[in-house]
Amino acid sequence: MNDDASEGQEGEVLPPLNEALEDPSLRQTFLALVSNYTDRPDLLIAEIEKHDPGFVKRMNEASEEHAKEERESRFKFGRFQAYAGVGLSVVAAIAVLGILGLAVFKGTGFWVIVGLALFYAVTQGGSVGFSRLIDAVSHLVSRKQNGEKPEADK
């Protein structure tokens, strides 16, 4: 190692990598240092803090600030999404009920009114309402195929 190149430097200074590859003892030194910092992250943090005082504190503060901003933006989006869902549900309910009232007033067929009522149930119940509707229809069809009488007739 050249003494002129290491003047003014403190701590453990290693020679360039090409010199280390020629000398087996330096190769072992490189491997030991890398292994030290890989197996012991606390040594890496201590070394960084030694060369850049306050780095860990700044990183922690930046991380906390980022987490706070992300939490707030998720909350704002969730609130917007909830209000939009409620608003859409109310608009759909009013529209379907209005169309249903118009259909009754105009005297349209029975199945149109039943269809609109089912559509209203699905729009207000979401996917759970739709699955319950499908379950009820499948239960009704299976009872008719088995020749069972409805509960009210028993």
Buried (B, 14 or more C-beta within 10 A) or exposed (E): EEEEEEEEEEEEEEBEEEEBEEEEEBEEBBEEEEEEEEEEEEEEBEBEEEEEEEEEEEEEEEEEEEEEEEEEEEEEEEEEEEEEEEEEEEEBEEEBEEBBEEBEEEEEEEEBBEEBBBBBBBBEEEEEBBEEBEEEEEEEEEEEEEEEEEEEEE
